[in-house]
Amino acid sequence: MTSFSPPVFTPPATPSTRPDLQGTFGMVGSTHWIATASAQAVLERGGNAFDAAVAGAFVLHVVEPHLNGPGGDMTGVFVTADAPSAPRVLVGQGPAPAGATIEHYRAEGLDLVPGSGALAAAVPGSVDAWLLLLRDHGTWDLGDVLAYAVGYAREGHPVLARVSSTISLVADLFRDHWPTSAARWLPDGEVPAPGAVVTNPEYADLLDAVVAAGVGAASRTEAIDLARAAWRERVGAAVEEFVTTPHRHSDGGDHAGVMTAADVAGFEASYEDATTATFRGYTIAKTGAWGQGPALLASLKILEGLDDAALDPSTELGAHTILEAQKLAMADRDVWYGDPAADSDDVPLTYLLSAEYAAQRRALITDAASHELRPGDVPGRATPPVPPLRTEYATSAPAGSLPGAPTGGAAAGVGEPTVEVPSVVELPSVVEPVETPVSTSATSDSPDSPSHTGATRGDTCHIDVVDRWGNMVSATPSGGWLQSSPTIPGLGFCLGTRLQMTWLDEASPSALVPGRRPRTTLTPTLVLRDGEPVIALGSPGGDQQDQWQLPFLLRVLVGGYTPQQAIDAPALHTTSFPGSFWPRTWTPGGAVVEDRLGDDVIAALERRGHVVTRAGDWALGRLSAVTRDPATGLLGAAANPRGAQGYAAGR
């Protein structure tokens, strides 16, 4: 990476919380040290980046169950050593089940897809995607790759404090409404203490059975395909049997799910070419518009035409400009993006990412913060409707029963929003910061409070791997966290909640339609230079994933920061658009910033009209990254210090 140029950007803080790792053998960064160590162990034993990423991902299912699970989804973007200039997307986002129609949900008395419960579940896609990647680009046998996850599930691992706190928030929901989850997560009726060794023998048994399905196959490829088929068969049958029983959802009502074994059997993960855009000589690779990834590309294209001084996230001008560019990109995301029906026009990404359109959008940025949702127009296309713009949301639950919303609305923080915004434990900058436990803003013990509906904060995981041959992968697994919906007997995990990103509005590009994918927030990133991959990065965080990656990219590609310096630097994001997660509210002009941005900059943002929320010094983002210098073969890695959980490793 380039060296820092003091006259352009605010100098990075020194020392960094962690070193920028460097080596020539292989590098891993992820959101949990056990997953990082497992992936690195695969590299040490001769596996490639894809073997390592799959091993680490299945470990994440086990050690970060409050953030992802086998019933969830994932997206990945990767390049192979044989085709370094051709980034590909791994599509592990399942579609809406056949029975998930707008008519059915409205008949259930819903005007939004719930944020928890089986009605919120898309068809699970994560596991099949990982197995597909292993089959086509890995080298190891499936049993060897899954041995790490099976070992931790069967023999146990130390439970994170945030897992314990998440379980405590939904313990009454489990006891009163989700008894299978109580049996899984409340041994002897109590929340596991932080550091206690916990196991998941049902999941270990399932993985063993899946591996056994391929024993005796004629080839490694056939063995993995037999395992994929066994997974679909076992999971589909268990899901169909279980979700027919109504259970509590985030709206406060009890509903049955609609997913069937046929839905699960009908999904197969796939690949597609990455969507790309150029920025200052680099090529950035993302998912298509069935994900939010192109919004990062749109932000970069808007910012590309500005002087470097306007791109520094640590200054008043830079922070303001970045927030305004993100608002414009997210407005287009919420109006134009979605998984198109087979008989409809594609999302007009070529125009939305063009230099001509970026110039039009750039001209809308003024000295004052916008409080409007301002999607753009596309020539020859009717602009889809703007989503409902609500700062509060009332559910069907009894008035006042959900704290934080007097009319019955849910407390903030449903779905996949990331770290808790209130206070954190402040430590010196050279010490790894510690976040407060994940929580909701609710404190009530009322029977229909968020703790009784599953309306709690969730999150996501991330993993990046690069090997000595030049294979590089960035992937963001999510969904199916333990608080998503009831644990399914015989599987040891629950379904995800990705359908909450769809609208019960036929005119929306993100309408709930059977067989179509919800417009996911999962958005890993690859950066290429001169046809060679140089950075893989990503972050959990729902709507904030690309918003936190943008300052990282600006600081590294323009400001000359090292990856670790960029991860450590103060983060910020806007909330001035409808959230992707139930109850889908927004804060006009909203800006969330880390206090380390500085009192002077924060006050200046407020004078410009931003509605600022201070998040604490170390609260926003869980980025990790790996790097490769094509000229020398030098590899690098960096990981997030926030929460004292993510780690990088390599040599």
Buried (B, 14 or more C-beta within 10 A) or exposed (E): BEEBEEEBBBEBBEEBBBEBBBBBEBBBBBBBBBBBBBBBBBBEEEBBBBBBBBBBBBBBBBBBBBBBBBBBBBBBBBBBBEEBEBBBBBBBBBBBBBBBBBEBBEEBEBBBBBBBBBBBBBBBBBBBBBBBBBBEBBBBBBBBBBBBBBBBBBEBBBBBBBBBBBBBBBBBBBBEBBBBBBEBBBEEEEBBEBEBEBBBEBBBBBBBEBBEBBEEBEEBEEBBBBBBBBBBBBBBBBBBEBBEEBBBBBBBBEBBBBBBBEBBBBBEBBBEEBBBBBBEEBBBBBBBBBBBBBBBBBBBBBBBEBEBEBBBBBBBBBBBBBBBBBBBBBBBBBBBBBBBEEEEEEBBBEBBBBEEBBEEBBEBBEEEBBBEBBBBEBEEEEEBEBBBBBEEBBBEBEEBBBBBBEEBBBBBBBBBBBBBBEEBEBBEBEEBBBBBBBBBBBEBEBBBBBBBBBBBBBBBBBBBBBBBEBBBBBBBBBBBBBBBBBBBEBBBBBBBBBBBBBBBBEEBBBBBBBBBBBBBBBBBBBBBBEEBBBBBBBBBBBBBBBBBBBBBBBBBBBBBBBBBBBBBBBBBBBBBBBBBBBBBBBBBBBBBBBBBBBEEBBEBBEEBBBBBEBBBBBBBBBBBBBBBBBEEEEBBBBBBBBBBBBBBBBE
